[in-house]
Amino acid sequence: MRTRKVEGDLSDRSFEQDLSELRERIVRLEVQLAEVIKKVDGLSSYTRQLFDYLNRPR
């Protein structure tokens, strides 16, 4: 019976550790996503400005 208690504690700790690691990974992914969105917005703005510049009457 004691063995089951120890196994249960280990699996609970392992589960908590895995859950904590997953949360950290999610936070890092959210930060990376924000950076990608910022870069895409910059490219979009640049593309719009370039289009306007190239289509100006000369």
Summary of the structure (lengths in Angstrom):
residues: 58
radius of gyration: 25.1
end to end distance: 87.4
largest distance: 87.4
contacts: 105
relative contact order: 0.06
helix: 91%
strand: 0%
